């Protein structure tokens, strides 16, 4: 789809050599999902988020999470107005279209949990009053690698709310040379043009939801998910929310291929990035020195695909 590729090309102006990451993030956004990016500092996680906000015409806000960040910094808080004699609600940073939670795993569990309702229900509740968030809304969260200095694990309930998890990784030599050249005279982010409006993105998200997915393909999704739950290499399998995310991402992938229906190959292409962060490997997998990607690839290889 031309519009899809135009957005990818625009983001590539600021993020060099990371086409797969760019495409995966865009797929999650048009599937109305949230994105988790885990990697070391300095590989372009924040640049990626800002580039998307510009290309998609989204209101963008960022919070740098630290141990002293409070839940009210995210959701907002009420203050007493002496003149009116009423409580006045001050909106927090999450009231936007694209919220960047930078280094989410550096803050406390209490503050991390402030995002749970927003990520799942696109709303926040303060003092018994529910405030809807603007549509479209997505969270792009970054985290430092587990075990890095000053970090703590995200709660499982939050990790499962991310539709996909990706890693940027180091650029190759050519991409890094190009990055230096691009930044020698100006900031590439300043050159990114808006490709679509918020209203157009909402329309695309609706079109993605309407992509046809047959009963046979749904059964294939459920079979893959169930194999993560009945596997001696996996201690904890994927949740029913994972099944929904896999279906939504496969629709987005089909849409990007200019198709109006989902095939098993669409599911295979996004299976690892959608499911990998939701499972916990068993001691047997660790003993055999297997990683999550290898275990999920094995599940794909040994699951019969339906004929479409």
HELIX and SHEET records of a PDB file:
HELIX    1   1 UNK A    2  UNK A   12  1                                  11    
HELIX    2   2 UNK A   19  UNK A   30  1                                  12    
HELIX    3   3 UNK A   45  UNK A   55  1                                  11    
HELIX    4   4 UNK A   71  UNK A   75  1                                   5    
HELIX    5   5 UNK A  104  UNK A  106  5                                   3    
HELIX    6   6 UNK A  109  UNK A  112  1                                   4    
HELIX    7   7 UNK A  113  UNK A  115  5                                   3    
HELIX    8   8 UNK A  116  UNK A  121  1                                   6    
HELIX    9   9 UNK A  156  UNK A  159  1                                   4    
HELIX   10  10 UNK A  173  UNK A  182  1                                  10    
HELIX   11  11 UNK A  188  UNK A  191  5                                   4    
HELIX   12  12 UNK A  198  UNK A  209  1                                  12    
HELIX   13  13 UNK A  215  UNK A  229  1                                  15    
HELIX   14  14 UNK A  240  UNK A  256  1                                  17    
HELIX   15  15 UNK A  264  UNK A  275  1                                  12    
HELIX   16  16 UNK A  276  UNK A  278  5                                   3    
HELIX   17  17 UNK A  283  UNK A  287  1                                   5    
HELIX   18  18 UNK A  292  UNK A  301  1                                  10    
SHEET    1   A 5 UNK A  60  UNK A  64  0                                        
SHEET    2   A 5 UNK A  98  UNK A 102  1                                        
SHEET    3   A 5 UNK A 138  UNK A 143  1                                        
SHEET    4   A 5 UNK A  35  UNK A  38  1                                        
SHEET    5   A 5 UNK A 164  UNK A 166  1                                        
SHEET    1   B 2 UNK A  76  UNK A  81  0                                        
SHEET    2   B 2 UNK A  86  UNK A  91 -1                                        
SHEET    1   C 2 UNK A 123  UNK A 126  0                                        
SHEET    2   C 2 UNK A 129  UNK A 132 -1                                        
SHEET    1   D 2 UNK A 234  UNK A 236  0                                        
SHEET    2   D 2 UNK A 280  UNK A 281 -1                                        
END                                                                             
